[in-house]
Amino acid sequence: MKMSVPAELMDVSANLGLFEDFARAADDFFAMQQAHQAAFLAGNSKEHFSWRQSREQAFRGLARMLDRVVACGEDNKESVIRVQEIMVKLLAEEDMLQKLVLARQLEIQGQLPAMRKGKEALQGYNINKGLVPRPRYLSNRM
């Protein structure tokens, strides 16, 4: 019986360490979301796809940790409630980022007709448009 007490203490300390690791990873993910949101609001959206990949990868790691926390969370209900609050906050921030991305996409779609019209206008100035055969390039392949 003396061996079960230290094992229980080790389980409790391991669970607390797991909750702390989850909280730290969630804070890092939240900081990443805030940085990406600030960049979007500043108009820097060129690296959107790489940001999305890094957030998805970090979220997958967070989800793996969440699975372990939930599996060990039966003993500590307060920590599980705290984890739920953290996840609600993270998902709300992710929704906000999605709204910013959607707004940017709609803005770009609104600019597409003007860009197409400009492209057609530039093609109108092409001197070779349908009047002269286009140059042919010779190849050294036989």
TORVOVEX-436641 format. One record per atom (N, C-alpha, C): z, y, x negated; residue number from 0; atom name. Coordinates in nm, 4 decimals. Example, Ala and Ser with C-alpha at 12.3 -4.5 7.8 and 13.67 -1.06 7.14 Angstrom:
# residues 2
+----------+----------+----------+-----+----+
|        w |        v |        u |   i | at |
+----------+----------+----------+-----+----+
|   0.7800 |  -0.5690 |  -1.3190 |   0 |  N |
|   0.7800 |  -0.4500 |  -1.2300 |   0 | CA |
|   0.7800 |  -0.3300 |  -1.3200 |   0 |  C |
|   0.7080 |  -0.2250 |  -1.2850 |   1 |  N |
|   0.7140 |  -0.1060 |  -1.3670 |   1 | CA |
|   0.7870 |   0.0030 |  -1.2900 |   1 |  C |
+----------+----------+----------+-----+----+
This chain:
# residues 142
+----------+----------+----------+-----+----+
|        w |        v |        u |   i | at |
+----------+----------+----------+-----+----+
|   0.0000 |  -0.1199 |  -0.0800 |   0 |  N |
|   0.0000 |   0.0000 |   0.0000 |   0 | CA |
|   0.0000 |   0.1253 |  -0.0836 |   0 |  C |
|   0.0498 |   0.1174 |  -0.2036 |   1 |  N |
|   0.0532 |   0.2349 |  -0.2888 |   1 | CA |
|  -0.0879 |   0.2785 |  -0.3286 |   1 |  C |
|  -0.1811 |   0.1873 |  -0.3293 |   2 |  N |
|  -0.3173 |   0.2204 |  -0.3693 |   2 | CA |
|  -0.3930 |   0.2917 |  -0.2588 |   2 |  C |
|  -0.3583 |   0.2731 |  -0.1320 |   3 |  N |
|  -0.4315 |   0.3354 |  -0.0235 |   3 | CA |
|  -0.4022 |   0.4845 |  -0.0134 |   3 |  C |
|  -0.2839 |   0.5278 |  -0.0514 |   4 |  N |
|  -0.2500 |   0.6698 |  -0.0436 |   4 | CA |
|  -0.3346 |   0.7525 |  -0.1386 |   4 |  C |
|  -0.3436 |   0.7162 |  -0.2670 |   5 |  N |
|  -0.4312 |   0.7952 |  -0.3539 |   5 | CA |
|  -0.5774 |   0.7885 |  -0.3095 |   5 |  C |
|  -0.6206 |   0.6758 |  -0.2553 |   6 |  N |
|  -0.7584 |   0.6657 |  -0.2072 |   6 | CA |
|  -0.7806 |   0.7624 |  -0.0921 |   6 |  C |
|  -0.6818 |   0.7747 |  -0.0016 |   7 |  N |
|  -0.6942 |   0.8702 |   0.1088 |   7 | CA |
|  -0.6970 |   1.0129 |   0.0564 |   7 |  C |
|  -0.6132 |   1.0420 |  -0.0414 |   8 |  N |
|  -0.6125 |   1.1756 |  -0.0996 |   8 | CA |
|  -0.7454 |   1.2055 |  -0.1675 |   8 |  C |
|  -0.8014 |   1.1062 |  -0.2325 |   9 |  N |
|  -0.9310 |   1.1263 |  -0.2974 |   9 | CA |
|  -1.0399 |   1.1487 |  -0.1930 |   9 |  C |
|  -1.0343 |   1.0768 |  -0.0803 |  10 |  N |
|  -1.1323 |   1.0968 |   0.0259 |  10 | CA |
|  -1.1223 |   1.2369 |   0.0826 |  10 |  C |
|  -0.9983 |   1.2843 |   0.1038 |  11 |  N |
|  -0.9786 |   1.4185 |   0.1582 |  11 | CA |
|  -1.0286 |   1.5227 |   0.0601 |  11 |  C |
|  -0.9978 |   1.5048 |  -0.0683 |  12 |  N |
|  -1.0442 |   1.6019 |  -0.1680 |  12 | CA |
|  -1.1956 |   1.5954 |  -0.1831 |  12 |  C |
|  -1.2534 |   1.4755 |  -0.1723 |  13 |  N |
|  -1.3997 |   1.4638 |  -0.1791 |  13 | CA |
|  -1.4636 |   1.5317 |  -0.0594 |  13 |  C |
|  -1.4031 |   1.5157 |   0.0586 |  14 |  N |
|  -1.4561 |   1.5812 |   0.1783 |  14 | CA |
|  -1.4469 |   1.7318 |   0.1654 |  14 |  C |
|  -1.3342 |   1.7825 |   0.1132 |  15 |  N |
|  -1.3209 |   1.9271 |   0.0949 |  15 | CA |
|  -1.4232 |   1.9776 |  -0.0048 |  15 |  C |
|  -1.4464 |   1.9008 |  -0.1128 |  16 |  N |
|  -1.5491 |   1.9382 |  -0.2100 |  16 | CA |
|  -1.6875 |   1.9381 |  -0.1467 |  16 |  C |
|  -1.7107 |   1.8445 |  -0.0586 |  17 |  N |
|  -1.8393 |   1.8367 |   0.0103 |  17 | CA |
|  -1.8598 |   1.9578 |   0.1005 |  17 |  C |
|  -1.7553 |   1.9976 |   0.1725 |  18 |  N |
|  -1.7641 |   2.1164 |   0.2568 |  18 | CA |
|  -1.7860 |   2.2418 |   0.1732 |  18 |  C |
|  -1.7183 |   2.2500 |   0.0590 |  19 |  N |
|  -1.7358 |   2.3654 |  -0.0303 |  19 | CA |
|  -1.8777 |   2.3691 |  -0.0860 |  19 |  C |
|  -1.9307 |   2.2541 |  -0.1250 |  20 |  N |
|  -2.0685 |   2.2476 |  -0.1747 |  20 | CA |
|  -2.1671 |   2.2902 |  -0.0665 |  20 |  C |
|  -2.1422 |   2.2448 |   0.0558 |  21 |  N |
|  -2.2296 |   2.2837 |   0.1662 |  21 | CA |
|  -2.2231 |   2.4345 |   0.1885 |  21 |  C |
|  -2.1016 |   2.4903 |   0.1875 |  22 |  N |
|  -2.0866 |   2.6346 |   0.2083 |  22 | CA |
|  -2.1564 |   2.7130 |   0.0982 |  22 |  C |
|  -2.1471 |   2.6664 |  -0.0253 |  23 |  N |
|  -2.2126 |   2.7348 |  -0.1372 |  23 | CA |
|  -2.3648 |   2.7270 |  -0.1230 |  23 |  C |
|  -2.4166 |   2.6091 |  -0.0876 |  24 |  N |
|  -2.5608 |   2.5930 |  -0.0684 |  24 | CA |
|  -2.6091 |   2.6783 |   0.0486 |  24 |  C |
|  -2.5296 |   2.6874 |   0.1545 |  25 |  N |
|  -2.5656 |   2.7702 |   0.2694 |  25 | CA |
|  -2.5676 |   2.9179 |   0.2303 |  25 |  C |
|  -2.4728 |   2.9610 |   0.1485 |  26 |  N |
|  -2.4721 |   3.0999 |   0.1016 |  26 | CA |
|  -2.5956 |   3.1300 |   0.0176 |  26 |  C |
|  -2.6341 |   3.0358 |  -0.0687 |  27 |  N |
|  -2.7555 |   3.0539 |  -0.1493 |  27 | CA |
|  -2.8795 |   3.0623 |  -0.0605 |  27 |  C |
|  -2.8852 |   2.9772 |   0.0403 |  28 |  N |
|  -2.9988 |   2.9782 |   0.1326 |  28 | CA |
|  -3.0030 |   3.1103 |   0.2093 |  28 |  C |
|  -2.8871 |   3.1586 |   0.2534 |  29 |  N |
|  -2.8804 |   3.2855 |   0.3255 |  29 | CA |
|  -2.9255 |   3.4002 |   0.2355 |  29 |  C |
|  -2.8851 |   3.3985 |   0.1085 |  30 |  N |
|  -2.9279 |   3.5022 |   0.0141 |  30 | CA |
|  -3.0789 |   3.4983 |  -0.0046 |  30 |  C |
|  -3.1376 |   3.3767 |  -0.0100 |  31 |  N |
|  -3.2827 |   3.3631 |  -0.0218 |  31 | CA |
|  -3.3513 |   3.4220 |   0.1016 |  31 |  C |
|  -3.2974 |   3.3922 |   0.2190 |  32 |  N |
|  -3.3542 |   3.4469 |   0.3425 |  32 | CA |
|  -3.3486 |   3.5991 |   0.3425 |  32 |  C |
|  -3.2375 |   3.6559 |   0.2990 |  33 |  N |
|  -3.2228 |   3.8006 |   0.2963 |  33 | CA |
|  -3.3222 |   3.8637 |   0.1992 |  33 |  C |
|  -3.3425 |   3.8012 |   0.0838 |  34 |  N |
|  -3.4389 |   3.8533 |  -0.0140 |  34 | CA |
|  -3.5808 |   3.8490 |   0.0425 |  34 |  C |
|  -3.6157 |   3.7406 |   0.1094 |  35 |  N |
|  -3.7495 |   3.7294 |   0.1672 |  35 | CA |
|  -3.7674 |   3.8294 |   0.2814 |  35 |  C |
|  -3.6647 |   3.8483 |   0.3604 |  36 |  N |
|  -3.6723 |   3.9449 |   0.4703 |  36 | CA |
|  -3.6882 |   4.0870 |   0.4156 |  36 |  C |
|  -3.6153 |   4.1207 |   0.3106 |  37 |  N |
|  -3.6265 |   4.2537 |   0.2504 |  37 | CA |
|  -3.7667 |   4.2756 |   0.1937 |  37 |  C |
|  -3.8234 |   4.1717 |   0.1332 |  38 |  N |
|  -3.9592 |   4.1836 |   0.0793 |  38 | CA |
|  -4.0604 |   4.2031 |   0.1915 |  38 |  C |
|  -4.0442 |   4.1301 |   0.3018 |  39 |  N |
|  -4.1351 |   4.1485 |   0.4157 |  39 | CA |
|  -4.1258 |   4.2889 |   0.4709 |  39 |  C |
|  -4.0051 |   4.3386 |   0.4853 |  40 |  N |
|  -3.9870 |   4.4728 |   0.5403 |  40 | CA |
|  -4.0407 |   4.5791 |   0.4457 |  40 |  C |
|  -4.0414 |   4.5493 |   0.3152 |  41 |  N |
|  -4.0971 |   4.6421 |   0.2172 |  41 | CA |
|  -4.2492 |   4.6329 |   0.2106 |  41 |  C |
|  -4.3078 |   4.5354 |   0.2799 |  42 |  N |
|  -4.4534 |   4.5217 |   0.2823 |  42 | CA |
|  -4.5071 |   4.4255 |   0.1785 |  42 |  C |
|  -4.4217 |   4.3556 |   0.1086 |  43 |  N |
|  -4.4647 |   4.2599 |   0.0079 |  43 | CA |
|  -4.4669 |   4.1206 |   0.0691 |  43 |  C |
|  -4.5824 |   4.0799 |   0.1168 |  44 |  N |
|  -4.5921 |   3.9482 |   0.1797 |  44 | CA |
|  -4.6959 |   3.8597 |   0.1118 |  44 |  C |
|  -4.7332 |   3.8949 |  -0.0094 |  45 |  N |
|  -4.8362 |   3.8182 |  -0.0784 |  45 | CA |
|  -4.7905 |   3.6772 |  -0.1145 |  45 |  C |
|  -4.6615 |   3.6604 |  -0.1407 |  46 |  N |
|  -4.6109 |   3.5308 |  -0.1823 |  46 | CA |
|  -4.5447 |   3.4566 |  -0.0672 |  46 |  C |
|  -4.5870 |   3.4851 |   0.0531 |  47 |  N |
|  -4.5254 |   3.4265 |   0.1727 |  47 | CA |
|  -4.5266 |   3.2743 |   0.1690 |  47 |  C |
|  -4.6369 |   3.2148 |   0.1276 |  48 |  N |
|  -4.6475 |   3.0695 |   0.1311 |  48 | CA |
|  -4.5542 |   3.0036 |   0.0290 |  48 |  C |
|  -4.5430 |   3.0612 |  -0.0887 |  49 |  N |
|  -4.4499 |   3.0037 |  -0.1878 |  49 | CA |
|  -4.3057 |   3.0235 |  -0.1426 |  49 |  C |
|  -4.2760 |   3.1363 |  -0.0773 |  50 |  N |
|  -4.1408 |   3.1587 |  -0.0239 |  50 | CA |
|  -4.1094 |   3.0545 |   0.0822 |  50 |  C |
|  -4.2066 |   3.0300 |   0.1677 |  51 |  N |
|  -4.1852 |   2.9332 |   0.2751 |  51 | CA |
|  -4.1576 |   2.7948 |   0.2179 |  51 |  C |
|  -4.2332 |   2.7571 |   0.1149 |  52 |  N |
|  -4.2118 |   2.6270 |   0.0522 |  52 | CA |
|  -4.0727 |   2.6187 |  -0.0106 |  52 |  C |
|  -4.0306 |   2.7247 |  -0.0780 |  53 |  N |
|  -3.8986 |   2.7207 |  -0.1409 |  53 | CA |
|  -3.7878 |   2.7160 |  -0.0358 |  53 |  C |
|  -3.8061 |   2.7881 |   0.0760 |  54 |  N |
|  -3.7064 |   2.7825 |   0.1828 |  54 | CA |
|  -3.7035 |   2.6445 |   0.2480 |  54 |  C |
|  -3.8208 |   2.5839 |   0.2686 |  55 |  N |
|  -3.8253 |   2.4504 |   0.3272 |  55 | CA |
|  -3.7588 |   2.3482 |   0.2363 |  55 |  C |
|  -3.7828 |   2.3584 |   0.1070 |  56 |  N |
|  -3.7222 |   2.2658 |   0.0123 |  56 | CA |
|  -3.5708 |   2.2844 |   0.0100 |  56 |  C |
|  -3.5245 |   2.4084 |   0.0071 |  57 |  N |
|  -3.3801 |   2.4349 |   0.0078 |  57 | CA |
|  -3.3184 |   2.3886 |   0.1391 |  57 |  C |
|  -3.3910 |   2.4051 |   0.2489 |  58 |  N |
|  -3.3370 |   2.3638 |   0.3785 |  58 | CA |
|  -3.3271 |   2.2115 |   0.3876 |  58 |  C |
|  -3.4238 |   2.1413 |   0.3277 |  59 |  N |
|  -3.4155 |   1.9951 |   0.3264 |  59 | CA |
|  -3.2912 |   1.9482 |   0.2499 |  59 |  C |
|  -3.2631 |   2.0126 |   0.1378 |  60 |  N |
|  -3.1417 |   1.9807 |   0.0625 |  60 | CA |
|  -3.0169 |   2.0113 |   0.1431 |  60 |  C |
|  -3.0212 |   2.1233 |   0.2151 |  61 |  N |
|  -2.9091 |   2.1613 |   0.3011 |  61 | CA |
|  -2.8915 |   2.0602 |   0.4137 |  61 |  C |
|  -3.0005 |   2.0106 |   0.4682 |  62 |  N |
|  -2.9935 |   1.9108 |   0.5756 |  62 | CA |
|  -2.9345 |   1.7797 |   0.5249 |  62 |  C |
|  -2.9693 |   1.7410 |   0.4008 |  63 |  N |
|  -2.9093 |   1.6196 |   0.3437 |  63 | CA |
|  -2.7588 |   1.6368 |   0.3281 |  63 |  C |
|  -2.7181 |   1.7538 |   0.2814 |  64 |  N |
|  -2.5748 |   1.7800 |   0.2680 |  64 | CA |
|  -2.5082 |   1.7821 |   0.4048 |  64 |  C |
|  -2.5770 |   1.8361 |   0.5032 |  65 |  N |
|  -2.5228 |   1.8416 |   0.6388 |  65 | CA |
|  -2.4998 |   1.7009 |   0.6941 |  65 |  C |
|  -2.5915 |   1.6102 |   0.6663 |  66 |  N |
|  -2.5731 |   1.4717 |   0.7101 |  66 | CA |
|  -2.4461 |   1.4117 |   0.6505 |  66 |  C |
|  -2.4234 |   1.4376 |   0.5212 |  67 |  N |
|  -2.3018 |   1.3844 |   0.4583 |  67 | CA |
|  -2.1773 |   1.4510 |   0.5138 |  67 |  C |
|  -2.1855 |   1.5815 |   0.5418 |  68 |  N |
|  -2.0701 |   1.6528 |   0.5970 |  68 | CA |
|  -2.0367 |   1.5994 |   0.7356 |  68 |  C |
|  -2.1371 |   1.5776 |   0.8171 |  69 |  N |
|  -2.1135 |   1.5255 |   0.9524 |  69 | CA |
|  -2.0555 |   1.3850 |   0.9460 |  69 |  C |
|  -2.1052 |   1.3039 |   0.8534 |  70 |  N |
|  -2.0529 |   1.1677 |   0.8400 |  70 | CA |
|  -1.9054 |   1.1685 |   0.7988 |  70 |  C |
|  -1.8668 |   1.2644 |   0.7188 |  71 |  N |
|  -1.7278 |   1.2720 |   0.6738 |  71 | CA |
|  -1.6444 |   1.3659 |   0.7601 |  71 |  C |
|  -1.7052 |   1.4305 |   0.8554 |  72 |  N |
|  -1.6378 |   1.5349 |   0.9313 |  72 | CA |
|  -1.5491 |   1.4881 |   1.0437 |  72 |  C |
|  -1.5439 |   1.3581 |   1.0697 |  73 |  N |
|  -1.4602 |   1.3097 |   1.1793 |  73 | CA |
|  -1.3127 |   1.3388 |   1.1534 |  73 |  C |
|  -1.2750 |   1.3456 |   1.0271 |  74 |  N |
|  -1.1350 |   1.3705 |   0.9933 |  74 | CA |
|  -1.0996 |   1.5186 |   1.0030 |  74 |  C |
|  -1.1960 |   1.6067 |   0.9778 |  75 |  N |
|  -1.1675 |   1.7494 |   0.9692 |  75 | CA |
|  -1.2558 |   1.8246 |   1.0692 |  75 |  C |
|  -1.2084 |   1.8412 |   1.1893 |  76 |  N |
|  -1.2863 |   1.9049 |   1.2964 |  76 | CA |
|  -1.3086 |   2.0538 |   1.2704 |  76 |  C |
|  -1.2116 |   2.1204 |   1.2059 |  77 |  N |
|  -1.2253 |   2.2641 |   1.1785 |  77 | CA |
|  -1.3433 |   2.2904 |   1.0863 |  77 |  C |
|  -1.3597 |   2.2057 |   0.9874 |  78 |  N |
|  -1.4714 |   2.2223 |   0.8946 |  78 | CA |
|  -1.6047 |   2.1986 |   0.9644 |  78 |  C |
|  -1.6090 |   2.1039 |   1.0546 |  79 |  N |
|  -1.7326 |   2.0771 |   1.1282 |  79 | CA |
|  -1.7695 |   2.1971 |   1.2146 |  79 |  C |
|  -1.6705 |   2.2590 |   1.2769 |  80 |  N |
|  -1.6962 |   2.3787 |   1.3575 |  80 | CA |
|  -1.7474 |   2.4911 |   1.2682 |  80 |  C |
|  -1.6897 |   2.5063 |   1.1500 |  81 |  N |
|  -1.7348 |   2.6096 |   1.0554 |  81 | CA |
|  -1.8788 |   2.5812 |   1.0113 |  81 |  C |
|  -1.9103 |   2.4556 |   0.9881 |  82 |  N |
|  -2.0463 |   2.4179 |   0.9479 |  82 | CA |
|  -2.1450 |   2.4509 |   1.0599 |  82 |  C |
|  -2.1064 |   2.4259 |   1.1851 |  83 |  N |
|  -2.1929 |   2.4600 |   1.2982 |  83 | CA |
|  -2.2183 |   2.6096 |   1.3039 |  83 |  C |
|  -2.1153 |   2.6907 |   1.2801 |  84 |  N |
|  -2.1322 |   2.8359 |   1.2800 |  84 | CA |
|  -2.2275 |   2.8799 |   1.1698 |  84 |  C |
|  -2.2141 |   2.8187 |   1.0539 |  85 |  N |
|  -2.3027 |   2.8518 |   0.9414 |  85 | CA |
|  -2.4472 |   2.8178 |   0.9762 |  85 |  C |
|  -2.4687 |   2.6998 |   1.0344 |  86 |  N |
|  -2.6046 |   2.6583 |   1.0686 |  86 | CA |
|  -2.6659 |   2.7482 |   1.1760 |  86 |  C |
|  -2.5858 |   2.7906 |   1.2722 |  87 |  N |
|  -2.6364 |   2.8823 |   1.3748 |  87 | CA |
|  -2.6809 |   3.0128 |   1.3104 |  87 |  C |
|  -2.6034 |   3.0631 |   1.2151 |  88 |  N |
|  -2.6386 |   3.1873 |   1.1458 |  88 | CA |
|  -2.7668 |   3.1703 |   1.0650 |  88 |  C |
|  -2.7782 |   3.0581 |   0.9938 |  89 |  N |
|  -2.8980 |   3.0340 |   0.9125 |  89 | CA |
|  -3.0234 |   3.0200 |   0.9984 |  89 |  C |
|  -3.0107 |   2.9494 |   1.1091 |  90 |  N |
|  -3.1267 |   2.9317 |   1.1974 |  90 | CA |
|  -3.1665 |   3.0625 |   1.2635 |  90 |  C |
|  -3.0689 |   3.1480 |   1.2946 |  91 |  N |
|  -3.1016 |   3.2788 |   1.3520 |  91 | CA |
|  -3.1771 |   3.3646 |   1.2506 |  91 |  C |
|  -3.1376 |   3.3592 |   1.1254 |  92 |  N |
|  -3.2081 |   3.4335 |   1.0214 |  92 | CA |
|  -3.3493 |   3.3787 |   1.0010 |  92 |  C |
|  -3.3634 |   3.2471 |   1.0099 |  93 |  N |
|  -3.4964 |   3.1873 |   0.9954 |  93 | CA |
|  -3.5865 |   3.2292 |   1.1115 |  93 |  C |
|  -3.5305 |   3.2380 |   1.2312 |  94 |  N |
|  -3.6074 |   3.2875 |   1.3463 |  94 | CA |
|  -3.6515 |   3.4316 |   1.3241 |  94 |  C |
|  -3.5638 |   3.5126 |   1.2662 |  95 |  N |
|  -3.5981 |   3.6521 |   1.2372 |  95 | CA |
|  -3.7131 |   3.6582 |   1.1369 |  95 |  C |
|  -3.7088 |   3.5729 |   1.0346 |  96 |  N |
|  -3.8188 |   3.5684 |   0.9384 |  96 | CA |
|  -3.9492 |   3.5258 |   1.0048 |  96 |  C |
|  -3.9420 |   3.4288 |   1.0944 |  97 |  N |
|  -4.0618 |   3.3848 |   1.1655 |  97 | CA |
|  -4.1203 |   3.4981 |   1.2490 |  97 |  C |
|  -4.0350 |   3.5779 |   1.3113 |  98 |  N |
|  -4.0827 |   3.6922 |   1.3890 |  98 | CA |
|  -4.1512 |   3.7943 |   1.2995 |  98 |  C |
|  -4.0974 |   3.8169 |   1.1791 |  99 |  N |
|  -4.1607 |   3.9094 |   1.0852 |  99 | CA |
|  -4.2972 |   3.8574 |   1.0410 |  99 |  C |
|  -4.3057 |   3.7280 |   1.0155 | 100 |  N |
|  -4.4330 |   3.6674 |   0.9754 | 100 | CA |
|  -4.5348 |   3.6792 |   1.0886 | 100 |  C |
|  -4.4920 |   3.6514 |   1.2093 | 101 |  N |
|  -4.5816 |   3.6614 |   1.3239 | 101 | CA |
|  -4.6302 |   3.8045 |   1.3434 | 101 |  C |
|  -4.5400 |   3.9021 |   1.3274 | 102 |  N |
|  -4.5796 |   4.0426 |   1.3403 | 102 | CA |
|  -4.6833 |   4.0784 |   1.2339 | 102 |  C |
|  -4.6647 |   4.0305 |   1.1118 | 103 |  N |
|  -4.7607 |   4.0576 |   1.0040 | 103 | CA |
|  -4.8955 |   3.9911 |   1.0338 | 103 |  C |
|  -4.8925 |   3.8687 |   1.0861 | 104 |  N |
|  -5.0174 |   3.8003 |   1.1202 | 104 | CA |
|  -5.0926 |   3.8758 |   1.2293 | 104 |  C |
|  -5.0210 |   3.9237 |   1.3297 | 105 |  N |
|  -5.0856 |   4.0005 |   1.4362 | 105 | CA |
|  -5.1437 |   4.1311 |   1.3830 | 105 |  C |
|  -5.0737 |   4.1924 |   1.2886 | 106 |  N |
|  -5.1239 |   4.3162 |   1.2279 | 106 | CA |
|  -5.2533 |   4.2896 |   1.1523 | 106 |  C |
|  -5.2572 |   4.1801 |   1.0786 | 107 |  N |
|  -5.3782 |   4.1448 |   1.0028 | 107 | CA |
|  -5.4918 |   4.1085 |   1.0980 | 107 |  C |
|  -5.4607 |   4.0348 |   1.2054 | 108 |  N |
|  -5.5643 |   4.0010 |   1.3032 | 108 | CA |
|  -5.6210 |   4.1261 |   1.3681 | 108 |  C |
|  -5.5391 |   4.2281 |   1.3857 | 109 |  N |
|  -5.5878 |   4.3541 |   1.4407 | 109 | CA |
|  -5.6814 |   4.4262 |   1.3451 | 109 |  C |
|  -5.6641 |   4.4034 |   1.2152 | 110 |  N |
|  -5.7484 |   4.4678 |   1.1148 | 110 | CA |
|  -5.8783 |   4.3920 |   1.0902 | 110 |  C |
|  -5.8863 |   4.2665 |   1.1313 | 111 |  N |
|  -6.0053 |   4.1852 |   1.1049 | 111 | CA |
|  -6.1338 |   4.2426 |   1.1646 | 111 |  C |
|  -6.1355 |   4.2892 |   1.2894 | 112 |  N |
|  -6.2613 |   4.3442 |   1.3416 | 112 | CA |
|  -6.3141 |   4.4618 |   1.2599 | 112 |  C |
|  -6.2261 |   4.5475 |   1.2140 | 113 |  N |
|  -6.2701 |   4.6610 |   1.1329 | 113 | CA |
|  -6.3251 |   4.6132 |   0.9985 | 113 |  C |
|  -6.2620 |   4.5120 |   0.9412 | 114 |  N |
|  -6.3123 |   4.4586 |   0.8142 | 114 | CA |
|  -6.4487 |   4.3925 |   0.8332 | 114 |  C |
|  -6.4657 |   4.3206 |   0.9423 | 115 |  N |
|  -6.5959 |   4.2566 |   0.9685 | 115 | CA |
|  -6.7043 |   4.3614 |   0.9913 | 115 |  C |
|  -6.6682 |   4.4669 |   1.0625 | 116 |  N |
|  -6.7652 |   4.5737 |   1.0871 | 116 | CA |
|  -6.8046 |   4.6396 |   0.9556 | 116 |  C |
|  -6.7086 |   4.6599 |   0.8675 | 117 |  N |
|  -6.7380 |   4.7163 |   0.7362 | 117 | CA |
|  -6.8246 |   4.6244 |   0.6535 | 117 |  C |
|  -6.8017 |   4.4964 |   0.6629 | 118 |  N |
|  -6.8833 |   4.3994 |   0.5900 | 118 | CA |
|  -7.0269 |   4.4023 |   0.6403 | 118 |  C |
|  -7.0433 |   4.4099 |   0.7723 | 119 |  N |
|  -7.1779 |   4.4170 |   0.8289 | 119 | CA |
|  -7.2469 |   4.5469 |   0.7881 | 119 |  C |
|  -7.1710 |   4.6557 |   0.7814 | 120 |  N |
|  -7.2305 |   4.7832 |   0.7398 | 120 | CA |
|  -7.2760 |   4.7760 |   0.5945 | 120 |  C |
|  -7.1976 |   4.7134 |   0.5090 | 121 |  N |
|  -7.2367 |   4.6994 |   0.3693 | 121 | CA |
|  -7.3596 |   4.6103 |   0.3550 | 121 |  C |
|  -7.3715 |   4.5076 |   0.4364 | 122 |  N |
|  -7.4888 |   4.4224 |   0.4304 | 122 | CA |
|  -7.6128 |   4.4981 |   0.4765 | 122 |  C |
|  -7.5947 |   4.5985 |   0.5592 | 123 |  N |
|  -7.7073 |   4.6789 |   0.6035 | 123 | CA |
|  -7.7697 |   4.7590 |   0.4905 | 123 |  C |
|  -7.6922 |   4.7870 |   0.3857 | 124 |  N |
|  -7.7431 |   4.8618 |   0.2707 | 124 | CA |
|  -7.8081 |   4.7723 |   0.1665 | 124 |  C |
|  -7.8129 |   4.6423 |   0.1897 | 125 |  N |
|  -7.8706 |   4.5485 |   0.0953 | 125 | CA |
|  -8.0219 |   4.5649 |   0.0960 | 125 |  C |
|  -8.0789 |   4.5969 |  -0.0195 | 126 |  N |
|  -8.2234 |   4.6197 |  -0.0263 | 126 | CA |
|  -8.3031 |   4.4908 |  -0.0174 | 126 |  C |
|  -8.2423 |   4.3788 |  -0.0451 | 127 |  N |
|  -8.3131 |   4.2512 |  -0.0425 | 127 | CA |
|  -8.2994 |   4.1806 |   0.0918 | 127 |  C |
|  -8.2469 |   4.2468 |   0.1913 | 128 |  N |
|  -8.2179 |   4.1820 |   0.3175 | 128 | CA |
|  -8.3476 |   4.1446 |   0.3903 | 128 |  C |
|  -8.3875 |   4.0215 |   0.3755 | 129 |  N |
|  -8.5007 |   3.9687 |   0.4488 | 129 | CA |
|  -8.6366 |   4.0198 |   0.4053 | 129 |  C |
|  -8.6465 |   4.1125 |   0.3144 | 130 |  N |
|  -8.7754 |   4.1695 |   0.2763 | 130 | CA |
|  -8.8366 |   4.0999 |   0.1556 | 130 |  C |
|  -8.7574 |   4.0656 |   0.0613 | 131 |  N |
|  -8.8075 |   4.0096 |  -0.0636 | 131 | CA |
|  -8.7416 |   3.8729 |  -0.0828 | 131 |  C |
|  -8.8177 |   3.7762 |  -0.1309 | 132 |  N |
|  -8.7539 |   3.6479 |  -0.1569 | 132 | CA |
|  -8.6440 |   3.6628 |  -0.2627 | 132 |  C |
|  -8.5417 |   3.5875 |  -0.2442 | 133 |  N |
|  -8.4285 |   3.5956 |  -0.3371 | 133 | CA |
|  -8.4666 |   3.5325 |  -0.4705 | 133 |  C |
|  -8.4063 |   3.5810 |  -0.5755 | 134 |  N |
|  -8.4375 |   3.5235 |  -0.7086 | 134 | CA |
|  -8.3949 |   3.3771 |  -0.7149 | 134 |  C |
|  -8.4711 |   3.3003 |  -0.7873 | 135 |  N |
|  -8.4416 |   3.1600 |  -0.8041 | 135 | CA |
|  -8.3921 |   3.1386 |  -0.9458 | 135 |  C |
|  -8.2963 |   3.0540 |  -0.9557 | 136 |  N |
|  -8.2398 |   3.0267 |  -1.0867 | 136 | CA |
|  -8.2888 |   2.8916 |  -1.1332 | 136 |  C |
|  -8.3315 |   2.8871 |  -1.2582 | 137 |  N |
|  -8.3802 |   2.7628 |  -1.3162 | 137 | CA |
|  -8.2637 |   2.6866 |  -1.3761 | 137 |  C |
|  -8.2726 |   2.5593 |  -1.3635 | 138 |  N |
|  -8.1688 |   2.4748 |  -1.4179 | 138 | CA |
|  -8.2247 |   2.3949 |  -1.5339 | 138 |  C |
|  -8.1398 |   2.3643 |  -1.6302 | 139 |  N |
|  -8.1850 |   2.2851 |  -1.7427 | 139 | CA |
|  -8.1663 |   2.1360 |  -1.7159 | 139 |  C |
|  -8.1218 |   2.1030 |  -1.5945 | 140 |  N |
|  -8.1059 |   1.9621 |  -1.5583 | 140 | CA |
|  -8.2397 |   1.9039 |  -1.5116 | 140 |  C |
|  -8.2664 |   1.7844 |  -1.5439 | 141 |  N |
|  -8.3914 |   1.7215 |  -1.5046 | 141 | CA |
|  -8.3659 |   1.6077 |  -1.4134 | 141 |  C |
+----------+----------+----------+-----+----+
